[in-house]
Amino acid sequence: MSNTSFNVFNLGDGKVRVLHLSWVAFFITFFMWFCHASLMPYIVETFGLTNGEAKALLFLNVALTIPARTMVGALVDKFGPRLMFSLLLAISGVICLAFASAQNYEQLAAARFLLGFTGAGFVIGIRLVTEWYAARQAGTAQGIYGGWGNFGAAIANFTLPAMAVAFASVMTDGWRGAVAVSGIVAILYSFVFYRFVRNTPKGSTYFSPKKLGPMEVTSKGDFVLYVIMCVPIFAAMAVICWRLSPAGVALLSENVTIAVWVGLGVWFCWQVFNIYRVNKENLATEIPELHRYKFKQVAMLDLAYMVTFGSEVAVVSMLPLFFTTEFGYEPSKAALMAGFFMAMNLIARPGGGYLSDKIGRKKTLLVTVIGSAIGYFGLSFITPEWNFWTITAIVVFCSFFVQAGAGATFGVVPTIKRRLTGQIAGMTGAYGNVGAAAFLLVNSFASASTFFLVIAVSCVVVFGLLSVFLEEPNGQIAEILEDGTVELIDVS
């Protein structure tokens, strides 16, 4: 674990094998999670969906992911990534098969909502990679895991329509066969993952929280900040509910919408109570300095991921329609432009993690977030009169910094508190969906130019907050072993 060399092709190295098994698992979850996007024309034709019903499926696809990432983050810390990733793959595969076999819109919508659970797979691998890689390699490893796994969504867009056409020669609705293949592959891979992955290297200890539930904090100020940072997560779920109400795509009735909002309010109060329950002992006593961590580090990473990955999801969602309706591009040309934005994940996210390891966590985050701001400012000025390749250059520039920023964010996550890594990753990941919901809301009410400008300003604000409040991880973090002894883990 102390070796500083990094050879991603050395399959004889146990940690490299685990890294590849992990990103493939993540790749499969994203492939499955977004298996509907490129197949929507076929799905609309099969069910005779209205435009509102089709849009509702897109909102439903991310609705469950926000709470799922925080919940799965807590479960993975408690029960380990080997078991949790295997279960998530198997369960998601079954839900995917249910989506493929849906016979009416209600079944289709329910399966799509439940498939949002699949998006929580990302946080499991973050904890697993953290266990296998030393701090000085963590950024690069997390970047490869996140970047290559994220590419599953792009591959789904590229391959599933062709698969649907192929299946159409042997069945009425070829898209069902294409979706079913995604689910079957996930179920089969769940057995492979469980067979060949261990939670930690041989001889290492797997640290887990004392209690299953919300994150542990180590001061009263951190308790207050934790509660405050939960508010946007519930607000984002309320916004998604509103978009599904009669004021949006009208999937939910007004009474159901109100009931969901009341339920979210009760759930938030219950969450605050649980945060207090888990941290009651910590708040009543003075925690030794050695065992403390600063929750502001978590809060800063939440915001960084909100403006990087959150904006990425929002932009990829709107780019094809933006370039077809406002720039007059052919759908294939518009899809190519969106593809440029997505494809940068292969190199930009690992690149952000690598730079985080080499030049410093905070410095890399600052550079990538301000670079994202510059890129979005550039996009806010483009017009149909601009040359296609000039626009492409701005899109690629912006995409590189956005995705490198996401990689740099998760280069910091493993350095805060090892036994809470899953929960920290879950909350940070949830903020990516919070950002996506917020920015897509702006897009629904404002021009594309304003949309890009709002993201750019958000990046500048977060850059300022990171400059002031984020601390460069250094030194060691302490974890208590089962026998009561303390192990120090290097995070420099």
C-alpha positions, 0 to 999 in steps of 0.5 A: 500500500505504500508503493508510490508507483501506479501501473494500471495495466499490472493485473498481477497487482491485487489492488489493480485487479480490484480497481478494474473490477470496481470500475467495470461494476460502476460502468455496468450500473451507469449503462443500466441506469441510462439504458432508456435515454437513447431508446426513448423514441422506441419506448414512446412508440410502443406505449404511445407516450405524450411528451409530458409522460416521456419527460416524466420518465427522465425526472423519475430516473434521478428522483430516487438517486439522491436519497439512495446515495446517502443511504447506500453510503451508510450501508457500505460503511457498515457492511462493506463494498463487496456485499453491497456492490454485489447486492446492488448489481443483482437488485438493479438487474432485476428492476431493469428486467421489470422495466424491459417487461413493463406492459403499461405506463404505470409499470414503466414509470414505477420501474424507472423510479426504482432504477434510480437506486442503481445510481447509488453504485458509484459511492460503493466503489469510492469506499472500496478503492479507498481501502486498496490505495494509499492516499498518495495514489487515491486521486488517480485511482478514484479518477480512473474508477469514476471516469471510466465507470461514468463512460457507461452512460455514453456507451449505452447511448452509442450501442443500445439503439443498434442492439434494439434494431438487432433484437427487432428481427426476433421480437416485436419490441427490440428495445425490450431485448436491449434493456433486458441484456443490460439487466442480465449482465448486471445480475451475472456480474454481481456473482463475479464481483462477489467471487473475486473482490475483498473489502481490504487487502490481506491483513488490513482492517476494515473500519466501520462506524459505531452505529448505522445511520447518519454520519458521525460528527465531532463538534457542536458546530459540525452538528449544526453544519451537517443539518444545514447541508441536509436542507438542499438534498431535501429541497432538490427532492421537493423540486423534482416532485414539483416538476412531476406535479400538475405544474410540471409534467402532471404525472402526480396529482395535486393531492399526491404532490402535497402528500409527498411534500409533507412526507419530505418534511417529516422525513427531514425532521426524522433525519435531524433527530437521527443525526442527534441520536447518532451524535448524542454522546459526541456532543455531550463530551469533548472529543480528543483532537486526534479523533476529530475531523472537520465537517466543513471539508465535507461541505466544501466537497459537496459544493464542489461536486454540485457545480462540477458533476451536477452541471455536467449532468444538467448540460449533457441533458440539455445540449442535444435539444439546445443545438437542434432547436436554437442552432438548427443542427441535425440531431446527429450533429447535436448528439456529436456535440453532446458526445464530446462533452461526455467523452472527456470523462475517459481522460479528464476525470482520471486527470483531475485525480492524478493532478490532485495526487501530484500538485495538491488536493486544494490547488487542483480543485481551485484550478478546475473549478475556476477553469469550469467557470471560464468554460461556462462563461464561454458557452454563455456567449456562443451563437448560431453564427459561430463556427462549429469547431470554435464552439466544439473547442469551447465545449471540450475546454469546459468539459475537461475542467468540469470533469477534472474537477469531479475527479479532484473532488473525490481525490479529497474524499478518502482523506477525511475519515476512513470509516466514514468514506462511504457516507461522505461519498454518498453525501457528496454524490447526492450533491451532484444530483442536487446541482443537476436538479437546480441547474435544470430548473434554471434551464426550464425557465431561462435562456440557454445563455442565462443557464450557462451564466448561472453555472459560471457564477455558481462556480465562481462562488464555490471557488471563493468558498473553497479558497477560504474554507477548504484545508489541504489534507495533510498528516494522519487520521486516526481510526480505532481498532476493534481491540481499542488500539489506534491506527494512524493512516497517512493522508498526505 
